[in-house]
Amino acid sequence: AIFVGSLYEPRSSILTSIATGLKEQGHVLEIHGRKLGSPRISDHEYWANIVNASLIMTTSNQTEMDESDWTWIDHMVYRYLEVIVCGTLLVAPDVPGVNRYFTPGVHYAAFRTVNEAIEIIAQYLTNSAERKALAKQGSEKARALVCARTFWTGIDAALGPDSFT
């Protein structure tokens, strides 16, 4: 199991708790993180991590900065689509924006608490057939969304006059 992304609070504490809980069960959560403002990994390394992992986990936590979104609202991070379309199992919070495109338990594994994340990750690391089946269903749905341009058309519509198209 791997996490790739920026590290800030509360995300760092959540990841540390999940990694500790998994270690107690004999599993490893690799945290490939960077502090805000530090250099990002290359695109090649980012995608290699996502494509080659058995499982990617993420959070929907945000940091408070002038240029960031509202921190009190869970948001759909692009990692949901990126991981799911690659055919890797995503373990992530069930947030309102995601449900428009992906269904928890059908296209990805959702958690609400640290303990639930630990249980889910351990379950899917132990049962590769279950993990691969869920990842495949998610990948098929993501590919259909991408091919139909549904995802980006929806974003363009939501942005309205601020759309990039």
Sine and cosine of phi, psi and omega as CSV:
sin_phi,cos_phi,sin_psi,cos_psi,sin_omega,cos_omega
0.00,0.00,0.66,-0.75,-0.06,-1.00
-0.73,-0.68,0.58,-0.81,0.26,-0.97
-0.91,-0.42,0.72,-0.69,0.09,-1.00
-0.79,-0.61,0.81,-0.59,0.05,-1.00
0.41,-0.91,-0.17,-0.99,-0.02,-1.00
-0.98,0.21,0.55,-0.84,0.02,-1.00
-0.93,-0.38,0.81,-0.58,0.05,-1.00
-0.32,-0.95,0.21,-0.98,0.01,-1.00
-1.00,0.09,0.62,-0.79,0.11,0.99
-1.00,0.05,-0.02,1.00,-0.08,-1.00
-0.83,0.56,-0.73,0.69,-0.04,-1.00
-0.84,0.54,-0.70,0.71,-0.01,-1.00
-0.92,0.40,-0.64,0.77,0.03,-1.00
-0.89,0.46,-0.73,0.68,-0.01,-1.00
-0.89,0.45,-0.66,0.75,0.03,-1.00
-0.88,0.47,-0.68,0.74,0.02,-1.00
-0.90,0.44,-0.67,0.74,0.02,-1.00
-0.92,0.40,-0.70,0.71,0.01,-1.00
-0.87,0.49,-0.66,0.75,0.02,-1.00
-0.90,0.43,-0.72,0.69,0.02,-1.00
-0.89,0.46,-0.64,0.77,0.02,-1.00
-0.93,0.37,-0.63,0.77,0.01,-1.00
-0.87,0.50,-0.64,0.77,0.03,-1.00
-0.89,0.46,-0.40,0.91,0.01,-1.00
-0.99,-0.16,0.08,1.00,0.04,-1.00
1.00,0.05,0.29,0.96,0.02,-1.00
-0.90,-0.44,0.31,-0.95,-0.02,-1.00
-0.84,-0.55,0.73,-0.69,0.20,-0.98
-0.95,-0.32,0.94,-0.35,0.07,-1.00
-0.99,0.16,0.79,-0.62,0.02,-1.00
-0.96,-0.29,0.96,-0.29,0.05,-1.00
-0.98,-0.19,0.98,0.19,-0.12,-0.99
-0.87,-0.48,0.25,-0.97,0.06,-1.00
-0.65,-0.76,0.51,-0.86,0.08,-1.00
-0.97,0.24,0.51,-0.86,0.02,-1.00
-0.83,0.55,0.69,-0.72,0.01,-1.00
1.00,-0.03,-0.29,0.96,0.04,-1.00
-0.99,0.10,0.31,-0.95,-0.06,-1.00
-0.87,0.48,0.60,-0.80,0.08,-1.00
-0.98,0.20,0.39,-0.92,0.14,-0.99
-0.95,0.30,0.28,-0.96,-0.01,-1.00
-0.92,0.39,0.40,-0.92,0.06,-1.00
-0.85,0.53,-0.65,0.76,0.00,-1.00
-0.86,0.50,-0.72,0.69,0.00,-1.00
-0.92,0.40,-0.64,0.77,0.02,-1.00
-0.85,0.52,-0.79,0.61,-0.05,-1.00
-0.93,0.36,-0.57,0.82,0.05,-1.00
-0.88,0.47,-0.66,0.75,0.05,-1.00
-0.87,0.49,-0.72,0.69,-0.06,-1.00
-0.93,0.37,-0.70,0.72,-0.06,-1.00
-0.95,0.31,-0.58,0.82,-0.12,-0.99
-1.00,-0.06,-0.11,0.99,-0.01,-1.00
-0.98,0.20,0.47,-0.88,0.14,-0.99
-0.96,0.29,-0.54,0.84,-0.11,-0.99
-0.39,-0.92,0.69,-0.72,0.10,-0.99
-0.91,-0.42,0.73,-0.68,0.09,-1.00
-0.88,-0.48,0.51,-0.86,0.04,-1.00
-0.55,-0.84,0.09,-1.00,0.09,-1.00
-0.85,-0.53,0.16,-0.99,0.10,-0.99
-0.94,-0.34,0.29,0.96,0.00,-1.00
-0.94,0.35,0.52,-0.85,0.04,-1.00
-0.83,-0.56,0.23,-0.97,0.08,-1.00
-0.94,-0.35,0.45,-0.90,-0.01,-1.00
-1.00,-0.02,0.93,-0.36,0.07,-1.00
-0.61,-0.79,0.34,-0.94,-0.03,-1.00
-0.83,0.56,-0.63,0.78,-0.07,-1.00
-1.00,-0.05,0.10,0.99,-0.04,-1.00
-1.00,0.01,0.25,-0.97,0.07,-1.00
-0.95,0.32,0.06,-1.00,0.06,-1.00
-0.89,0.46,0.81,-0.59,-0.07,-1.00
-0.98,0.19,-0.31,0.95,-0.05,-1.00
-1.00,0.03,0.03,1.00,0.00,-1.00
-0.87,-0.49,0.84,-0.55,0.12,-0.99
-0.87,0.49,0.53,-0.85,-0.08,-1.00
-0.69,-0.73,0.35,-0.94,0.07,-1.00
-1.00,0.09,0.93,-0.36,0.06,-1.00
-1.00,0.08,0.51,-0.86,-0.04,-1.00
-0.89,0.46,-0.35,0.94,-0.01,-1.00
-0.85,0.53,-0.50,0.87,0.02,-1.00
-0.85,0.53,-0.79,0.61,-0.01,-1.00
-0.93,0.37,-0.68,0.73,-0.06,-1.00
-0.85,0.52,-0.75,0.66,-0.04,-1.00
-0.94,0.34,-0.73,0.68,-0.07,-1.00
-0.88,0.47,-0.68,0.73,-0.03,-1.00
-0.92,0.39,-0.43,0.90,0.02,-1.00
-0.97,0.23,-0.17,0.99,-0.01,-1.00
1.00,0.10,0.28,0.96,0.07,-1.00
-0.98,-0.19,0.62,-0.78,0.01,-1.00
-0.94,0.35,0.76,-0.65,0.08,-1.00
-0.98,-0.21,0.74,-0.67,0.15,-0.99
-0.90,-0.45,0.89,-0.45,-0.14,-0.99
-0.41,-0.91,0.28,-0.96,0.06,-1.00
-0.90,0.44,0.50,-0.87,0.11,-0.99
-1.00,0.10,0.97,-0.25,-0.02,-1.00
-0.92,-0.40,0.50,-0.87,-0.11,-0.99
-0.80,0.60,-0.65,0.76,-0.04,-1.00
-0.92,0.39,-0.43,0.90,-0.03,-1.00
-0.96,0.28,-0.61,0.79,-0.10,-0.99
-0.87,0.50,-0.32,0.95,0.05,-1.00
-0.92,0.38,-0.45,0.89,-0.09,-1.00
-0.90,-0.44,-0.61,0.79,-0.10,-0.99
-0.77,-0.64,0.59,-0.81,-0.02,-1.00
-0.96,-0.28,0.81,-0.59,0.05,-1.00
-0.86,0.50,0.65,-0.76,-0.01,-1.00
0.99,0.14,-0.19,0.98,0.04,-1.00
-0.91,-0.41,-0.67,0.74,-0.05,-1.00
-0.90,-0.43,-0.34,0.94,0.05,-1.00
-0.34,-0.94,0.19,-0.98,0.01,-1.00
-0.98,-0.21,0.81,-0.59,-0.07,-1.00
-0.96,-0.29,0.52,-0.85,0.08,-1.00
-0.71,-0.70,0.39,-0.92,0.04,-1.00
-0.92,-0.40,-0.47,0.88,-0.07,-1.00
-0.76,-0.65,0.26,-0.97,0.06,-1.00
-0.86,0.51,-0.73,0.69,-0.01,-1.00
-0.88,0.47,-0.63,0.77,0.03,-1.00
-0.91,0.41,-0.64,0.77,0.04,-1.00
-0.88,0.48,-0.69,0.72,0.01,-1.00
-0.87,0.50,-0.74,0.67,0.00,-1.00
-0.87,0.49,-0.72,0.70,-0.05,-1.00
-0.91,0.41,-0.73,0.68,-0.01,-1.00
-0.88,0.47,-0.72,0.70,0.01,-1.00
-0.87,0.50,-0.67,0.74,0.01,-1.00
-0.86,0.51,-0.74,0.67,-0.06,-1.00
-0.97,0.24,-0.44,0.90,0.10,-1.00
-0.95,0.32,-0.50,0.87,-0.01,-1.00
-0.99,0.16,-0.54,0.84,-0.08,-1.00
-0.91,-0.42,1.00,0.03,-0.08,-1.00
-0.92,0.40,-0.53,0.85,0.01,-1.00
-0.91,0.42,-0.70,0.72,0.04,-1.00
-0.89,0.45,-0.70,0.72,0.00,-1.00
-0.87,0.49,-0.74,0.68,-0.03,-1.00
-0.92,0.40,-0.61,0.79,0.01,-1.00
-0.91,0.42,-0.72,0.70,0.02,-1.00
-0.91,0.42,-0.67,0.74,0.03,-1.00
-0.88,0.47,-0.63,0.77,0.00,-1.00
-0.91,0.42,-0.71,0.71,0.04,-1.00
-0.86,0.51,-0.68,0.73,0.02,-1.00
-0.90,0.44,-0.70,0.71,-0.02,-1.00
-0.88,0.48,-0.67,0.74,0.03,-1.00
-0.88,0.47,-0.66,0.75,0.02,-1.00
-0.92,0.40,-0.70,0.71,-0.01,-1.00
-0.89,0.46,-0.69,0.72,0.01,-1.00
-0.88,0.47,-0.64,0.77,0.04,-1.00
-0.89,0.45,-0.66,0.75,0.03,-1.00
-0.90,0.44,-0.69,0.73,-0.01,-1.00
-0.91,0.41,-0.73,0.69,-0.02,-1.00
-0.90,0.44,-0.55,0.84,0.00,-1.00
-1.00,0.07,-0.07,1.00,-0.05,-1.00
0.87,0.49,0.30,0.95,-0.02,-1.00
-0.86,0.51,-0.73,0.68,-0.07,-1.00
-0.87,0.50,-0.81,0.58,-0.07,-1.00
-0.95,0.30,-0.54,0.84,0.07,-1.00
-0.89,0.47,-0.66,0.75,0.05,-1.00
-0.90,0.44,-0.65,0.76,0.03,-1.00
-0.91,0.41,-0.71,0.70,0.04,-1.00
-0.85,0.53,-0.67,0.74,0.01,-1.00
-0.90,0.43,-0.65,0.76,0.01,-1.00
-0.92,0.39,-0.58,0.82,0.00,-1.00
-0.97,0.24,-0.40,0.91,0.02,-1.00
0.84,0.54,-0.81,-0.58,-0.05,-1.00
-0.92,0.39,-0.24,0.97,0.02,-1.00
-1.00,-0.04,0.12,0.99,-0.02,-1.00
-0.90,0.43,0.44,-0.90,0.02,-1.00
-0.98,0.19,-0.27,0.96,-0.05,-1.00
-1.00,0.00,0.00,0.00,0.00,0.00
